[in-house]
Amino acid sequence: MDWQSILQRQSQWTRSNAATLRLTSDEAVTLYNDAPLHSLMAAAHHRRLVMHPSGQVTYLVDRNINYTNVCTINCQFCSFYRPPGHDETYTQTYEQISERIVELEAIGGSRILMQGGVNPELPMSWYTDLLRHLRTHHPSIDLDCFSPIEIEGLAEVCGMSTLEVLTALKEAGMHGLPGGGAEMLVDDVRKDVSPKKGAPANWLRVMGEAQSLGLTTSATNVIGFGEDNSARIEHMRRIRALQDDSLEHHSIGFTSFIAWPVQLEVNSFGRRNRGQNKHVLGAGSTEYLRHVAISRLFLDNVEHIQASWPTMGLAIAQMALLGGADDAGSTMMEENVVSASGTSKLDASEIELQSAIVRAGFTPVRRNSDYDHLETEQVVPNRVDLAAPPPAITS
């Protein structure tokens, strides 16, 4: 089937016929290879409006906290980690972490995303005591913490199963397990760029266990390692398959899908491939927008697609809102991992996010990490009050 026929068929998609019109992997690869970007974005935007017809774009006021940079995994694309014993290692105290949350509370934030490295020096009690400390002192803040590889590392250090680790962390106050560390859930790509991180099946298993416990989860994807389009679709297929299983058995799955291109400037992966950076490897703006559009069409069981402004900038993220994405991400307030690889945009104010949303023709709405809508103060002019207002985006 050619790309025109595939998109024509997809234009008939509704929630009631989703199973019948589900995009196959082969069809998705055809779209990736052959469909013009403007056609893909239009189809994805139509799908987004079928799924979320309100004309609203959500965003989150939160803070990233990277509690330690000690890590033994040595991912080649990571510029943030330091091996144990390095002069630049750090691990924040409970009090330092709490001080950062106080600053978030002062601006009305609702969530922290707290991740670090696989630090073999930290026992299980350090994590559970930290969560209890934060839950006691900051009861209104959702604690979305760690990543599957951190859970695996902790299980190994403590001699526990990953399910037992997750259970203990949830009982201590953890609200969600963010989907960091997925990168590319394709064996040969993963072995090349992060051989110590374990097989894709491990990431999927830990996320499935988190969902079985009712923890809030998200799915991520990093592109641009030199993988082909089939590998990118295979990553999405594995996300979609786990989502099917979790929704069937636990009635909870990934809240959202977030993708971004690998940063190649100041890490081992970039140095190893010097001369190919930004020519053969990486992914530019149009490639990113193509990926977002196809993810919206392919991931029919994932409610939300997030635009990634930290890697792409607010202007390209704004374009993604017109090509399948319905969420503008978060203010972040602090970011150390992606920025260590060369990005210059470290945070975004609520005014910046609202402005990008309004100028794209949407209505901005605050949310929490479960995508529940929160009371939203309009801190930028309404669309109709702009000197050159865009058309309103509605169904």
N, C-alpha and C positions, 0 to 999 in steps of 0.2 A: 504494500500500500504506500502511495506517495504521501509527502508531508501535507499537501493540500487536503487530501481525503481524510487523513488522520485528524487534522484540526477541525475539519467540518464535522466529523463524528463527535469529537470532544465538545463542540459547541452545543450539543444536545444534552450534555451532562446535567443531572440534577441529583440531589441527595437520594431520591427514591430509585433512580436507575443507576446509581454509582457502581454497583457490582457488575452490571452488564456492560457498562461503558468504561470499565477500568483500563487505563493505558498500560499496554504491555511493555516489557523491557525493550523488545525489538522496535516497537513503535517509537518509544522515547529516544532511542539511539538515532532513528531516522530523523526525528525532529531536531535533535542536537546537530546532526551532520548537515541537514539540508534546508531546514526552515529559516527564512529571513528573520532577523531579530525583531523587526516591527510586527511581524505576524505572530511570533511567539508571545511577545509582550501583550498584544491585544487579546489573544486567546487566554492568557493567564489572568489578565485584568478582568475579563468577563467571568472567569471561574471564581476569582476572588469576590466579585460582586454577587454571584449566585450564592456563595457560602456565607458572605458577610455583607448584606445589602444596605446596611445603615449609613454608609459613607463615613464611618468613623475609622480613625487610626489610633491604636493604643500605644502607650509608652509607659515606662516604669521609672520611678525615682528610686535609685538604689546606690549602693557603693560596692566596688570590688575591693576585697581585702586579700592580699597575697601574704599569708601568715608566715611562710618560710620559703626560701629559695634553694634549700638543700634538696638535692635529688640525685638518685642513682641511675635514672633511666637513660639520660644522655641523648634525648631526641635531637637529631641533627638540625632541625629547623628551629629549635628553641634557643633564644639568646638570654633567657631569664635565669635558668638554673645555674647552680654552682655545685660541684661535687663535694661530698663531706671532706672537711679539712681545709677547704679553700679559704683564703683570707677574706673573701667578700661574702661569705655565708651569713645568714641571719635567721632567727626565729623570733617572732614577736611574742611579747608577754601577754597574758590575759588583759592586763591593764591597758597596754598599747592598743590592742584590738578594740577594747571597750571604748577608749577615747575616740576612735574613728567612728564608731557607731553613734556616739553622742552627737558628733558633727552631722551625721546623716539624719538623726532624729530632729535636729534643729531646722532642717529644711523640709520636714514632713515626709521623709523617705519611709519605705515599707519593707525593704529587703536588703540583705547583704548576700553577695556571691563570694564566698570565701574558699579559695583554693591555694594550693602550694605545690610542693614537689613530694616525691616519695622519700621521706626523711626517716631513715632507720633508727635514729636516735630518740624518736618520740614514741613512748608506749601508748597502749590503748587508753589508759587512765588520763593521759594528757588531753586527748580528744574529748572524752566523755565529760571530764571536769570542765573543760573549756565551754562545751555546749551548755552545761548546767549553769555555769557562771553567766553566760550571755542570755540564756532564757530568763534567769532570775532578774538581771539588771536591765534587760531590754525586751520586755514581754510583747511589745507591739511589732517587733521586727521579725520577719520570716528569715530563718537561718537555712539558706540553700548553700550547702557546703560540700567541698571535696569533689572528686571525680572517680570514675571507675578504677583507674590505675592506682590512685591513692588508696582506695578500698582494698584492692588486691595487695598492695604493699603492706598495708596495716594487717591484713589477714596473715600474711607470711611472717611478719615480725611477731605477731601474737599467737600464732598457732591456732587460728580460728578459721572457720569458713567465711567466705564473703557475706553470705546471708546472715551469719551470726554477728559479724561486724556491723552490718547495716541495721540489724535489729537493735543492737546496743546503742548505736548512734541516734536512731529514731527515739528510743526511750529516753535518751539524754536531752532531746530537744531539737534534733535536726528536722527541718521541714521538707527539704528537697535535695536531690542529687543532680546537679547540673551535668550536662552531657559533654563536658570537655574531654579531650583525648580521643575522640572518635577519628579525627582527621580523615583517613580514607579506609573504609572497612573492606579492603581488598587485600588478600594475603601478600601478593608479591610487592605491591606498593608499600604496604606497612612494614614488611621485612627490610625494605631498602632504607626507609627514612627513620624508623624507630624500632629496630630489631629487638630491643629489650622490653618493649611495651606489651608484648603478647599478641596472640591471634585476635582477629576481629570477633571470633566467637566469645572470647572472654569479656570484651566490652559489652556485647549484646547480652550475655548471661547476667552480668552485674546489673545492668540497667533493667532487665526483666525482673530480677529479684527486688530491686528498689520499687518497681511498679507493683509487684505483688504485695508489698508492705504499705502501699498507699502513698509513697513519697512522690512529690512533684518532680518531674523529669523533663528534660529537653534533649533534642537531638542536634548534633553539630556536624559540620563537614568542611574540611579544608581542601581546596583544589589547587592545582598548579605544580604538582610534583613531577610532572612529565607523564602522568597517566592519560590514557585515551578516554574518549567519551563513553565507551562501554563500561569502563571501570567506574566512572562517575555515576552512571545509572545503576550499576551493581550495588554501590554504596546505598543509594536510595531504596533499592529493592529490599535490602536487608533491614533497613529502618522500617519500611512499610510492612514487611512480614512480621517483625516483632510487634509493631503496633496492632496489627490484626489479632495476634495471639493475646496480647495484654488486654485489649478492649473486650475480647471474648471472655477471658477468664477472670479479669480483675476489675473491669469497667473503668480502668484508668490507664493512660498511656502518655506518650510525649505530648506536652502542651504545644510545642512549636519546633520548627526546623530553622536552623541558622547556619548559613554557609559564608565562607570568605576565602580569598586567595591567600596562599602562603606568602609570607614576607621573606625576601631573599637577601636582604642587605648585610646583616651583621650576625650570621650564624654559620654553623659548620656546613649545612646543606648548601647555602649560597656560596661559600668559599670553595667547596668541593666542585661546584659547577660553574666557576667563574668563566665568563665568556658566553655562557648560555642564558644568564639571568636576563629576564625581560624579553628574550628573543625566543628561546625554546621553552623555557620553564616559566613558572608564574602564570598569572591570569589577569588580563586587563579588564577595563570597565565593561566593555561590550560582552566579553566572555562571562563575567560575573552576572550581568543582567540576563543573559541567556540561561545561565544555571538557575537563577531565581525563578524565572518563568517556567522552566521545565519542572522544577521541584513543586511548584504549585499545581501543575497539571498531573504529575505523577503521584504525589503524596496525597491522595484523595481522602485518607483517613487521619491526617494530621491537620488540626484546625487552623493553625497559624503559621505563617511564613514571616520571618523577621528580616528586616533590612539591616545590613551591617555597616554602620557609619564609621566605627573605629578604624577599619582597614580601607574602606572605599571613600570616606569623606561624606559629609552631609548631602552634597549635591547629587552624587550617584545613588546614595541611599534614598533620596527623594524620588529619583527616577524609578527605583525598584518598587516604590509604592504605587506606581502606575504600570507595573509589570508583574503583579502577583502577590507582592508582600502587603500585609495588612497591619504590621506592627513596626514601630520605629526603634525598637530596642530600649535602652535605658540611658540615663544620665551618666551612670557608672561612677562619677565623682572622683575615682582613682583607678588607674589601670597601669600595670607594670609588666605584664607578660607579652602582649602583642606589641606594646610600645617599645620594648627592649629590642625588637627586630627592625625598628626603623620608622614606625609611624610617628607622625608629629601631633596628631589630634588625640589628646589623652582623656578629655571629658567633654560633655556637652551640657549646657544649662537647660533648664526646663523651657526657657524662652527660645533657645535655639531649636529644640525639638518641636515645640509648638509652631514656631514660624515655618519650619520646613513642611510640616503637615498641612498647615493652613494654605500656604502658597502652592501646594500641590492640589488643592481643591477639597481637602478632607476636613473633618472635625476632630481635633485632638481630644483624647480621653485617657486620663490616668488609669492605671491598672495595678494589681498586685501580681505576684509570680504565678498565681493560679488563673490569671486572666479575668478575675472578677473586676468589674469597673468600680472606680473610686470617685469620690467627689472631686471635680476638676475645676480649678480656678483658671479662667481664661486670662493668660498673662500677655497675650499679643492681640493686635486688632483682629476683629472678625474679618472673614474673607471679603465681605461686601464693602468693608471700610478701606480696603487697600486702594491705592491709586489706580492700579491696573489689576482688578480682581480676576482670578482664574475661574473657569466654570466650576460649579459645584459637582462633585463626584457622587452620584447616586445610582441606584439600580435602575 
